[in-house]
Amino acid sequence: MTITVAPYPNEQTQPASGTPARVGITDTTFRDAHQSLLATRMTTAQMLPIATQMNRIGFHSMEVWGGATFDACIRFLGEDPWERLKALRKEMPDTRLQMLVRGQNLLGYRHYPDDIVERFIRRSVANGIDIIRTFDALNDPRNMRRSIEVGKECNAHVQGTLVYTTSPVHDLDHYLSVAKELINLGIDSLCIKDMAGLLKPDAAGRLVRGLRSVIGTLPLQLHAHSLSGMASMSYLEAIHAGANVVDTAISPLALGSSQPATETMVVVLRDTLYDTGLDIDALVDVAEYFERLFREAGNAPIRQTIIDTRVLSHQVPGGMITNLLSQLDEQKASHRLKEVLLELPKVRADLGFPPLVTPTSQIVGTQAVLNVLMGERYKILPREVRDYILGWYGRPPAPIAEFLIERLRSEGEHPIEGRPADSLDPGWDHAQQESAQWAKSEEDVLTYALFPQVAKTFFTKRSKPLQHFPIDLKQVGALVKDFAEAGALDILDFEVNKVHIRMSRS
């Protein structure tokens, strides 16, 4: 189901002074915000009570799906991500629902065959997605092509993405070249994705003005993270230069490694040419819901520091730092993080300066950790690094160091030519056969195709019947009181005389 809403805001280039140029706000609270600050642990039950209220606010769109939410649902939360999407669609009939896909990687960490990509995009739209934002970690348009084509066939709004980073090869010409290729693929809008908060305000203005010379009136959106402290300033400069939409999060889930606060941007732009038209009082009400939610659940967002300017030096996004520390902790070597951060840019240069975003951030980071711990650079080359060098992740922004390519050739491995997915066998029939004993729908087969091992565990637990407790309704009050006094979870699920009961202390 695709909803009909107001036209995309400000579809023209920035108008002359004195003419209104309303800026759209994409809210990331249900996706990137809690992925950045809560390890993607917000549950559907926590979203639904406020979803109807957020639906009435008038956001340009709400990012509610994609990224790590799918994996986290089945791996950690025991939730079906497809059911989350359908539930949110029901509660928010008047708001565009948006998802993030990693191009040919979809929501995973490797390339999937075209038939899996095609079915996944179609089912996403059928279950309620209106806007598909697709990116590739290497800015390789070949890896975004099929998701763009299928999204267009489904009449979804397809947004192509430029992953922003800085390096000797990531200049304005690079971004304009990628933008031209994306336009030729038929995108409906373009997004600048600044995952590490590296985009300086002056650079934001130059980039947006440069892109305007290429994309004309095509809507342009900016997504940035606040870790460096520059995102809000970059948003304002980008808006003045011609950006139409910016990504923000409700304040309790904003800042740090998340996005700028929605309320702040709405007030900053109010009574200007770029007024968002959003009601600040309604936004404050939503913020109070999340503040109360986290206070009662005892899982307030963990920011460590709101601002970490070290990112401007090592360029490592906040989530990637956590992964590096986790790898080092396993080897009892967390004290060597500084060495890893010094090694990381060297590995990145050897690998052709890939932007540090999933999955290349994991690839570069893991190799840097191994180089430090082994005491010898590239003594070990993990399979993922080998596949990257061979071209299985796409075309890097700059040539990979020849000594790495020669090493693999000497070991009998050779780089591939062309688009990586062209070398993959179809995957649907195989996934359907392997998941036959658990899958109840096409969506289930897709879940299995993306995350086979995790999906198997999820399906097995899902298929187990609820345990029946031999208690009657008179005992329910005492039982809940005991759980509450013991500091149990807010939500308690059980069955009473074969009747499913769902209770909350709130």
N, C-alpha and C positions, 0 to 999 in steps of 0.2 A: 504494500500500500504506500503510495506517495501522496503526501498532503499538498494542498494548495495554500500558499501563504503569500504575504506581500512580496512585491518584486525585490530582487537583490538590491541592497542599498547602494546608491550612488554609482550606477553602472557607467556613468560618463567619467571622463577625466576630471580632475579637480576643477570646479567651475571658477569663474571670475570672482573677485572679491565682492562680498555683499550678497552672493547667492548661496542659499542653504546647501550644505553638503553633508547630510547626516551620516555619521560613522556607525557601522554595525559592530556589535559586540558578540563574539562567540564565547560562550561560557564553557570552561573545561572542568568544572567541579566534579562531574561524574566520570571523567576519564583521566586526563593528564595530571590534574591537580592532586588527586589522591594516589595516582601512580608515583608521583614525584615525592610526596610527603608521607604517605601511609603505606608504601610498598604495595599499592594496588589492593588494599584490604577492605575498602568500603564495600559493604554488602548491599544487595538489592533491597533488603528489608530496611536498610538505613536510608536509601534513596527515595523509595516510593512515598513516604508520608509528606515529603516536601515537593515532589515532582509536579503535582497539580498547581501549586503556588508558583513554581518557577516557570511553568508553561504560560502563565498569564503575564509574565514580565515583559515579553516582547523582544527577547534576544534575537539577533540575526540567526543564530543556530546554537545548539547545545551539543558539544562533543561528549558522547555517552558510551562509545564502543570502540573496539580496536586497540592497537598498541598492546600492552601487556594485560589488559583486562580479561581477555579470553583465556589465556594461560592461567592467570591467577584464580579465575572462577573455578576451573576444574581441578587445579593442582592444590589450592589452599583453602578455598571457601566451600567446596562441595556443591557449587551452584552450576546450573546449566546456563551458559552465556546467551544462548538463543532465547531462553525463557526470560532472561533479564531484558533483552532487547524488546521482546513482545510486550512485556509488562510496562516498560517505559513508554513505548509507543501508545499504549492504551491511555496512560495517564497524561501524555503530552501531545494531544491531537493537533494542536495549533502551532507547534514549534518544529522547525527543521531539525532532525536528528542527524548527527554527523559522526563518521567513523574515520579512523586512521589505519591505513594499510601500508605495509612496507613493500610496495610494488609486487614483484614476483615472489617475495618472501611472505606475503600476506601478513599473518600475525605471528609467524614463526621465525626461525633463525637460519633458514636455508631456502633455496629456490624450490618452488613446487611446479609440477607440470602445468601446462596451459589448461588442461581439462579441469584440474582442481581449482585453479584461479577463476576460471569462467563460472563454475558452479557456485563457488563461494561468493563471488560478487552478486550473482543473480539471487541467491537465497538471502543475502544481507539486505538487498533492496526489497525483496518480497516480504521480509519480516519487519521492515520499518525504517531502513536507512534512506535518507534523502540526499545527503552530501557525502561523497567519498573523497577523502584527501589521500592521495597516493604519493609516496616518496621512494627514492632509492638512496641507499647509504652512499653510493658513489656518484650520485647525480647522473646515472646512466639511463637516458630515456628509453633505451631498449627494454629495460627491466620494469618500466611503468606502462609500456605500450598496451599489453593485453588487459590490464585492469582498467585502463582508460577506455579502451574500445568497448569492453563489455558493459561498463558503467553507462556509457552513452547509449548502448543498445537498450538498456533497461530504463532509460529516461531519467536517470539520476543526474544530479549536478556533480560533475567530476572536476576536482581541483588538483592540478599538477603542483608539484612542490620543488623548490630549490633549497637544498640543505646548505645552510650558511656556515662557513668556517673561514679561517685565515691561514694562508700558506703562500709560498712563492708562486703557486699556480692558480690560486683562487682569487683572481682579479675580476674587475667588472666585465671584461670580455668573456670570461668563463661563464658567468651567470647569464649574460645576454645570449650567449650561444645555446646554453641549455634551454633557456626560456623560448627561443625560437623553435627548437625541436619539439618542445611540449605544445606550443601553439599549433604546429603542423599536425600533431596527434589529435587535435580537436578539444582541448581542455576548455572548461567553462569559466574557470578562474585560476589565478596563480597565487601560491602562498610562499612566503619566505619563512623557512623554519630555522630558527636560531636556537638550537637545543642546548647550547652551553652559555648563552648570554654574552656572546663575544661581539655582537653588533653594536658599534659605537653610534651615538646619535648622528654625527656628521656623516658617517659611512651609510647609515640608514637612509638619510636624505639623498645622497648621491646614488645609492642603489635603486631606490624607488624612482627617482627621476630618470635614471638610465633605462630601467625596465619600461617606464611609460613610453619611451621613444620606440620600443619594440612591440609592446603588447597593445598599444593604443588604449581603447576604452575598456578592455577586459578588466573585470574586478580584480583587485590586488589586496591580499591579506598578509598580515604579519603575525607570526607566532614566535614568542621569545620566552626565555626563562630568566628569573630575577636574581640568580646567584651572584652575579657580578655587581648588581645594583644599578645597571644602566638601562634595563628594559623599558621602564616607564618613560624615560627621556627619549629613548629610541622610538618608542611608539608615537610620541607627540611629533617628533621630527618627521617620521614616515607619513603621518597623517597630513601634515602641512605640505609634504612633497607629493601627495596623491594616493596614499593608501586608503582603501575603502573600509576595511574591517580589521579589528585586532582581537587577539585571544586574551581573555582574562579569567580569573577565578574568584569566587566569593571569598571575602577576606580571611575567614578562618582557615582556608586552604590555599592561600596565596603566598607570594614572596618566597624567599629561600630558593630552593630548586624548582619551585612552581612558577606560575605566571603572575604578572602584576595584579593587584586587587581591582575587582570590577568597580566597587564603589568609588575608589580613588579616581579611576579614569572617567567615570560618569560625571563626577563633580568637576574635574579638571576641564572637561569639554562642554559642560553645561553653559548656556548663554553665549556660546561662541558659534562660528559658522559650522562647527562640526558636532553640535549637540547630538547625543545619542538618542534622546527622547525617552530614556529609561527613568523610572521613578526610584529615586534614592531611598525613600521610605520602604518601598516594597523590597528592595535589595537588603536593607538593614534587617527586615523581618526574617529573610532567608538566612542571613548571617547568624542571627540569634538562634535559629534552629540548629545550625551546625555547631555553634558554641555549646549549646545545651546537650546536644548529642554526644560530643566528644567528652564533655565533663562527666556525664552519667555513665558512658561506656568506659571511661578511664583510658582512652587511647588517643589523646590529643596528638596532632601532627608533630613529628620530631624534626626540628629544623637545625639543630646543633648551633649554627650561626645563621642569622638572616642573610648576611652578606659575607661572601668569601672571595676576596679579590685575587686569591691565588689562581683562580680559574683563568684570569687574564694572562698568566704566565704559562701554565701547563696545558690550558685549553681542555681540561678534563671535566666533563659534566658531573654534577653532584652524584647521580646514580652510579656512574662509573667508578668514582672514588670508593663508594661502598663495596662494589664488586672487587676492586683491587685489594682493599683491606681484608675482605673475606678470604681471598686466595692466600694472602700473606699470613693471616691468622691460622689457617689450616697447617701451615708449615712453621708456625711459631716464629714468624719473621715480620710481624707488623712494624717493627722498628726500622725496617728497610724501605718504607713507603717513599721516602725522599729519593732514594736511589732509583726506584721504579719510575718516579715522576721525571727524573732526569733522563732515564733511558727511553721513556715512551716517545718523545719527539724524534729520537733517532730511528726508532723502529718505524714510526709513521713516515718518515722521509724515505726509508728503504722500501716501504710498501707503496710508494707513489702518492703520499699525502692524502689518504682517505679521510673524510670528515669523521669525527668520533661520535657516531650514532649507531644504534643497533642495526646490524650485527657487527659492523667493523670496529666499534669501540671495544667489544669483547675480544675480537681477533687481535687487535693491536695491544690491548692491555694484557692479555694472557701471554703473548710473546715477550713483552717487556718484563713481566714477572719472572718468566722462565730464564731470560737472559741474565737477570740479576741473581737469581737463586743458584743457577748452574755455574756462575762465575765465568761463563764463556758464551759469547753472543751466538745465537742460533745453533747451539749444541743439540737442542731438541726443536723440531718443527712439528707442532701439532697438526692433525689432519685438516682442521679448519684453516690454518695458515697456509698449508700446502694448496688447498683448494682455491684460496684467494689468489695465491701467486699464479696458479694455473689458469685463472680467469673464470672460475665457476661462480664468482660473485658479481662479475661484470667488469667493465672497463675502468681502471683507476684513473684519477685525474692527471697523474704524471706517470712516466715509465717506472716500473719496479726495478730495483737494483739488479743489475745483470748477474752478480755473483749468486743471488738466490735462485734465479731462473736456471743458471748453469748447473747449480747443485742438484736441482730436481731432474734436469735432463740426464745428468750422470747416474741418477738413481732410477732411470727408466720412465720418468713422468714428463709429459710434454704439455705446454699450454694449448688450450682449445681456441678455436676461431669462431667468431660470430656470437650471437646472443646465447647465453648459457641455457635458457629454457629449451632452445631448439635441439639440444642434445639429450633432453630428458624424455624417458618413455612415459606414455599416459599413465595416470595413477588412479583414476576413479574405479575401474573394475577391480583392481588389486585391493584397494581400500574397502570396497563393498564386500568382497569375499572374506577378507580377514576380520571385518567387524560384524559379520552376519549374526552372530549369536547375541550381540548386545544392541546393535543399531535398530532403532524403531522408526527412523526417518532419514531423509536425505541430509538433514542438518547433523544428525548423529554420525553419519558416514564422514562428513566433512570434518567434524571434530576429531574423529579417529585419524583421518588423513593428515591433519596438521600436527597432532601430538599423540602418536600411537600408544606409547607406553603409559603416559599420564591418562589418556582417555580410557584405556582398558581398566585402570584402577578406579577411575570415576564411574564408569558404567557398572562395574561389579558392585560398588557400594550402593549405587542408585537402585540396582535391581533387588537388593535385600529388603524384605518387608520390615515395616516398623515393629519394634518389640512391643508386645501387649503387656501392660502392667496390671496385675490383679488388684486394682483399687476401684473404689466407687467414687461418685461425684462428691460425696461429703468429705472425702479425704483430700480433695484438690486444694482447698484453701490452706490447710495445714502443710501440705507438701510444698506449695509455692512459698509460704512463709519461711519454712526451713531453708529452702534454697536461697532466698533473699538474705536471710541472716548469715548464711555461710559465705556470702559474697559471690554467689553464682552468676552466670551470664545473664544479661538482661532478657534474652529471649530463651524460653524453655519450650521444647517440642516433645510431646509424648502422646500416648493414646490412653483414653479412659473408656473402658467398656467398648472398645473398637471405634470410639469417636476421637478424631484427631483434635488435639488441643494445642493452641499456640498462645503463650502468655508472655507478657512483658511487665516488668515492675513499673514502667511508666504508664 
